[in-house]
Amino acid sequence: MKLQILGRINNIETFARGKKIRELVRLQEIYGNGKWRKRKGIARIKLPDGNVRETS
């Protein structure tokens, strides 16, 4: 699904890092090594049908 992020992402929270990320091996194979973190936040998005929502 394609969506557009409108504005900034707020309330960013890291909830996993390094070896605690289940997909770490796949991420490293595709994008290389790095300080990987799994994060979440709240943002306003525009869906393909034009609806605008605030999501987390």
MOPAC internal coordinates of N, CA, C and O (Angstrom, degrees):
PM7 1SCF
backbone

  N    0.0000 0     0.00 0     0.00 0    0    0    0
  C    1.4421 1     0.00 0     0.00 0    1    0    0
  C    1.5260 1   107.85 1     0.00 0    2    1    0
  O    1.2310 1   120.63 1   -50.62 1    3    2    1
  N    1.3120 1   116.40 1   129.38 1    3    2    1
  C    1.4524 1   120.88 1   176.38 1    5    3    2
  C    1.5161 1   108.85 1   -91.95 1    6    5    3
  O    1.2310 1   121.30 1   -43.44 1    7    6    5
  N    1.3204 1   115.11 1   136.56 1    7    6    5
  C    1.4532 1   120.07 1   176.54 1    9    7    6
  C    1.5183 1   107.97 1  -143.85 1   10    9    7
  O    1.2310 1   120.90 1   -16.54 1   11   10    9
  N    1.3124 1   115.88 1   163.46 1   11   10    9
  C    1.4516 1   122.03 1  -179.30 1   13   11   10
  C    1.5225 1   108.41 1  -119.14 1   14   13   11
  O    1.2310 1   120.64 1   -51.09 1   15   14   13
  N    1.3285 1   116.38 1   128.91 1   15   14   13
  C    1.4607 1   120.61 1   178.00 1   17   15   14
  C    1.5200 1   107.89 1   -84.54 1   18   17   15
  O    1.2310 1   120.62 1   -52.92 1   19   18   17
  N    1.3215 1   116.42 1   127.08 1   19   18   17
  C    1.4504 1   122.23 1  -179.50 1   21   19   18
  C    1.5265 1   108.81 1  -104.61 1   22   21   19
  O    1.2310 1   119.39 1   -66.83 1   23   22   21
  N    1.3019 1   118.78 1   113.17 1   23   22   21
  C    1.4568 1   121.43 1   178.16 1   25   23   22
  C    1.5134 1   113.27 1    84.27 1   26   25   23
  O    1.2310 1   121.72 1    22.80 1   27   26   25
  N    1.3294 1   114.32 1  -157.20 1   27   26   25
  C    1.4546 1   121.31 1  -175.41 1   29   27   26
  C    1.5326 1   112.18 1   -89.73 1   30   29   27
  O    1.2310 1   121.15 1   -21.99 1   31   30   29
  N    1.3283 1   115.41 1   158.01 1   31   30   29
  C    1.4619 1   121.80 1   172.28 1   33   31   30
  C    1.5267 1   106.68 1   -93.96 1   34   33   31
  O    1.2310 1   119.91 1   -56.51 1   35   34   33
  N    1.3197 1   117.77 1   123.49 1   35   34   33
  C    1.4615 1   123.47 1  -176.05 1   37   35   34
  C    1.5235 1   111.32 1  -109.12 1   38   37   35
  O    1.2310 1   121.00 1   -12.84 1   39   38   37
  N    1.3198 1   115.70 1   167.16 1   39   38   37
  C    1.4700 1   123.06 1   176.97 1   41   39   38
  C    1.5232 1   112.20 1    51.39 1   42   41   39
  O    1.2310 1   120.47 1  -133.67 1   43   42   41
  N    1.3261 1   116.70 1    46.33 1   43   42   41
  C    1.4619 1   121.51 1  -179.05 1   45   43   42
  C    1.5268 1   109.39 1   -70.61 1   46   45   43
  O    1.2310 1   121.20 1   -47.45 1   47   46   45
  N    1.3207 1   115.32 1   132.55 1   47   46   45
  C    1.4604 1   121.72 1  -178.19 1   49   47   46
  C    1.5241 1   109.14 1  -134.65 1   50   49   47
  O    1.2310 1   120.01 1   -50.50 1   51   50   49
  N    1.3375 1   117.58 1   129.50 1   51   50   49
  C    1.4604 1   122.49 1   174.88 1   53   51   50
  C    1.5216 1   107.77 1   -89.36 1   54   53   51
  O    1.2310 1   120.34 1   -54.06 1   55   54   53
  N    1.3373 1   116.95 1   125.94 1   55   54   53
  C    1.4630 1   119.06 1  -179.62 1   57   55   54
  C    1.5187 1   113.69 1  -121.18 1   58   57   55
  O    1.2310 1   119.80 1   178.63 1   59   58   57
  N    1.3331 1   117.98 1    -1.37 1   59   58   57
  C    1.4672 1   121.08 1   172.16 1   61   59   58
  C    1.5230 1   107.83 1  -158.36 1   62   61   59
  O    1.2310 1   121.27 1   -33.40 1   63   62   61
  N    1.3225 1   115.17 1   146.60 1   63   62   61
  C    1.4549 1   119.23 1   177.18 1   65   63   62
  C    1.5166 1   109.60 1  -147.83 1   66   65   63
  O    1.2310 1   121.39 1   -27.53 1   67   66   65
  N    1.3144 1   114.95 1   152.47 1   67   66   65
  C    1.4639 1   120.92 1   176.93 1   69   67   66
  C    1.5229 1   113.54 1    58.47 1   70   69   67
  O    1.2310 1   120.64 1    49.17 1   71   70   69
  N    1.3056 1   116.39 1  -130.83 1   71   70   69
  C    1.4689 1   122.11 1  -173.98 1   73   71   70
  C    1.5256 1   114.54 1   -68.59 1   74   73   71
  O    1.2310 1   119.83 1   170.66 1   75   74   73
  N    1.3158 1   117.93 1    -9.34 1   75   74   73
  C    1.4631 1   120.27 1   176.94 1   77   75   74
  C    1.5275 1   112.19 1   -79.19 1   78   77   75
  O    1.2310 1   119.93 1   172.76 1   79   78   77
  N    1.3357 1   117.74 1    -7.24 1   79   78   77
  C    1.4630 1   121.75 1   177.97 1   81   79   78
  C    1.5253 1   107.98 1   -86.92 1   82   81   79
  O    1.2310 1   120.26 1   -60.11 1   83   82   81
  N    1.3279 1   117.11 1   119.89 1   83   82   81
  C    1.4702 1   121.06 1  -176.94 1   85   83   82
  C    1.5244 1   112.62 1   -63.01 1   86   85   83
  O    1.2310 1   119.90 1   146.13 1   87   86   85
  N    1.3160 1   117.80 1   -33.87 1   87   86   85
  C    1.4620 1   122.19 1  -176.92 1   89   87   86
  C    1.5272 1   113.11 1   -91.95 1   90   89   87
  O    1.2310 1   119.56 1  -162.99 1   91   90   89
  N    1.3176 1   118.45 1    17.01 1   91   90   89
  C    1.4604 1   122.45 1  -173.50 1   93   91   90
  C    1.5263 1   112.77 1   -58.00 1   94   93   91
  O    1.2310 1   119.74 1   134.04 1   95   94   93
  N    1.3185 1   118.09 1   -45.96 1   95   94   93
  C    1.4730 1   121.20 1  -178.19 1   97   95   94
  C    1.5300 1   109.97 1   -60.61 1   98   97   95
  O    1.2310 1   119.82 1   135.08 1   99   98   97
  N    1.3173 1   117.95 1   -44.92 1   99   98   97
  C    1.4663 1   121.62 1   179.90 1  101   99   98
  C    1.5244 1   110.56 1   -63.65 1  102  101   99
  O    1.2310 1   120.06 1   136.10 1  103  102  101
  N    1.3246 1   117.49 1   -43.90 1  103  102  101
  C    1.4657 1   120.88 1   179.02 1  105  103  102
  C    1.5246 1   111.16 1   -61.02 1  106  105  103
  O    1.2310 1   120.42 1   137.73 1  107  106  105
  N    1.3260 1   116.81 1   -42.27 1  107  106  105
  C    1.4593 1   120.61 1   180.00 1  109  107  106
  C    1.5203 1   111.72 1   -67.45 1  110  109  107
  O    1.2310 1   120.00 1   143.58 1  111  110  109
  N    1.3422 1   117.60 1   -36.42 1  111  110  109
  C    1.4639 1   120.36 1   178.23 1  113  111  110
  C    1.5257 1   111.32 1   -65.67 1  114  113  111
  O    1.2310 1   120.60 1   140.20 1  115  114  113
  N    1.3204 1   116.45 1   -39.80 1  115  114  113
  C    1.4630 1   120.55 1  -176.55 1  117  115  114
  C    1.5266 1   111.95 1   -81.03 1  118  117  115
  O    1.2310 1   120.25 1   133.69 1  119  118  117
  N    1.3498 1   117.14 1   -46.31 1  119  118  117
  C    1.4584 1   121.29 1  -170.26 1  121  119  118
  C    1.5272 1   114.68 1  -112.26 1  122  121  119
  O    1.2310 1   119.73 1   172.05 1  123  122  121
  N    1.3287 1   118.12 1    -7.95 1  123  122  121
  C    1.4590 1   120.90 1   179.28 1  125  123  122
  C    1.5230 1   112.62 1    95.44 1  126  125  123
  O    1.2310 1   121.79 1    -6.69 1  127  126  125
  N    1.3167 1   114.18 1   173.31 1  127  126  125
  C    1.4609 1   120.61 1  -179.43 1  129  127  126
  C    1.5239 1   110.22 1   -72.59 1  130  129  127
  O    1.2310 1   120.98 1   -22.58 1  131  130  129
  N    1.2939 1   115.73 1   157.42 1  131  130  129
  C    1.4525 1   121.02 1   178.35 1  133  131  130
  C    1.5145 1   109.93 1   174.11 1  134  133  131
  O    1.2310 1   120.81 1     3.02 1  135  134  133
  N    1.3154 1   116.06 1  -176.98 1  135  134  133
  C    1.4687 1   121.56 1   177.08 1  137  135  134
  C    1.5276 1   107.60 1   -87.84 1  138  137  135
  O    1.2310 1   120.55 1   -99.01 1  139  138  137
  N    1.3259 1   116.56 1    80.99 1  139  138  137
  C    1.4552 1   121.45 1  -175.82 1  141  139  138
  C    1.5210 1   111.45 1   -74.22 1  142  141  139
  O    1.2310 1   121.36 1   -43.48 1  143  142  141
  N    1.3355 1   115.00 1   136.52 1  143  142  141
  C    1.4509 1   122.30 1   176.97 1  145  143  142
  C    1.5214 1   109.19 1  -137.49 1  146  145  143
  O    1.2310 1   120.91 1   -36.51 1  147  146  145
  N    1.3080 1   115.86 1   143.49 1  147  146  145
  C    1.4571 1   121.46 1   174.86 1  149  147  146
  C    1.5210 1   105.99 1  -102.40 1  150  149  147
  O    1.2310 1   120.44 1   -58.10 1  151  150  149
  N    1.3347 1   116.75 1   121.90 1  151  150  149
  C    1.4580 1   121.10 1  -172.81 1  153  151  150
  C    1.5138 1   111.23 1  -130.87 1  154  153  151
  O    1.2310 1   121.72 1   -18.95 1  155  154  153
  N    1.3355 1   114.31 1   161.05 1  155  154  153
  C    1.4501 1   120.20 1   174.23 1  157  155  154
  C    1.5240 1   108.39 1  -140.15 1  158  157  155
  O    1.2310 1   120.86 1   -21.15 1  159  158  157
  N    1.3284 1   115.97 1   158.85 1  159  158  157
  C    1.4514 1   120.98 1   179.55 1  161  159  158
  C    1.5195 1   109.76 1  -164.08 1  162  161  159
  O    1.2310 1   121.00 1     0.28 1  163  162  161
  N    1.3207 1   115.69 1  -179.72 1  163  162  161
  C    1.4626 1   121.90 1  -179.19 1  165  163  162
  C    1.5264 1   108.34 1  -113.95 1  166  165  163
  O    1.2310 1   120.83 1   -46.44 1  167  166  165
  N    1.3360 1   116.02 1   133.56 1  167  166  165
  C    1.4582 1   120.30 1  -179.76 1  169  167  166
  C    1.5257 1   110.33 1  -148.74 1  170  169  167
  O    1.2310 1   120.93 1   -24.13 1  171  170  169
  N    1.3143 1   115.83 1   155.87 1  171  170  169
  C    1.4659 1   120.86 1   171.05 1  173  171  170
  C    1.5176 1   107.09 1   -87.88 1  174  173  171
  O    1.2310 1   120.44 1   -47.66 1  175  174  173
  N    1.3332 1   116.76 1   132.34 1  175  174  173
  C    1.4605 1   121.49 1  -179.18 1  177  175  174
  C    1.5154 1   110.37 1  -127.89 1  178  177  175
  O    1.2310 1   121.38 1   -24.75 1  179  178  177
  N    1.3214 1   114.97 1   155.25 1  179  178  177
  C    1.4640 1   121.49 1   174.57 1  181  179  178
  C    1.5229 1   106.88 1  -112.97 1  182  181  179
  O    1.2310 1   120.66 1   -58.46 1  183  182  181
  N    1.3271 1   116.34 1   121.54 1  183  182  181
  C    1.4593 1   122.83 1  -178.86 1  185  183  182
  C    1.5256 1   110.02 1   -82.45 1  186  185  183
  O    1.2310 1   119.94 1   -16.71 1  187  186  185
  N    1.3368 1   117.72 1   163.29 1  187  186  185
  C    1.4722 1   120.99 1  -178.52 1  189  187  186
  C    1.5398 1   113.57 1   -57.76 1  190  189  187
  O    1.2310 1   119.90 1   151.85 1  191  190  189
  N    1.3426 1   117.80 1   -28.15 1  191  190  189
  C    1.4508 1   119.62 1   179.99 1  193  191  190
  C    1.5380 1   112.73 1   -84.05 1  194  193  191
  O    1.2310 1   120.52 1  -178.20 1  195  194  193
  N    1.3571 1   116.60 1     1.80 1  195  194  193
  C    1.4582 1   120.86 1   177.06 1  197  195  194
  C    1.5156 1   114.91 1    97.53 1  198  197  195
  O    1.2310 1   119.55 1   168.43 1  199  198  197
  N    1.3236 1   118.46 1   -11.57 1  199  198  197
  C    1.4709 1   121.01 1   177.97 1  201  199  198
  C    1.5245 1   109.88 1   -67.36 1  202  201  199
  O    1.2310 1   120.75 1   -37.76 1  203  202  201
  N    1.3374 1   116.17 1   142.24 1  203  202  201
  C    1.4529 1   123.08 1   176.56 1  205  203  202
  C    1.5119 1   107.56 1  -110.81 1  206  205  203
  O    1.2310 1   120.77 1   -49.62 1  207  206  205
  N    1.3455 1   116.13 1   130.38 1  207  206  205
  C    1.4616 1   121.21 1  -178.99 1  209  207  206
  C    1.5077 1   110.40 1  -136.84 1  210  209  207
  O    1.2310 1   121.09 1   -23.26 1  211  210  209
  N    1.3272 1   115.52 1   156.74 1  211  210  209
  C    1.4558 1   121.24 1   170.71 1  213  211  210
  C    1.5173 1   106.28 1  -101.90 1  214  213  211
  O    1.2310 1   120.53 1   -53.07 1  215  214  213
  N    1.3129 1   116.59 1   126.93 1  215  214  213
  C    1.4415 1   120.10 1  -173.63 1  217  215  214
  C    1.5225 1   111.07 1  -134.40 1  218  217  215
  O    1.2310 1   121.06 1   -18.62 1  219  218  217
  N    1.2973 1   115.59 1   161.38 1  219  218  217
  C    1.4672 1   120.79 1   176.00 1  221  219  218
  C    1.5071 1   109.92 1  -122.10 1  222  221  219
  O    1.2310 1   120.10 1   180.00 1  223  222  221

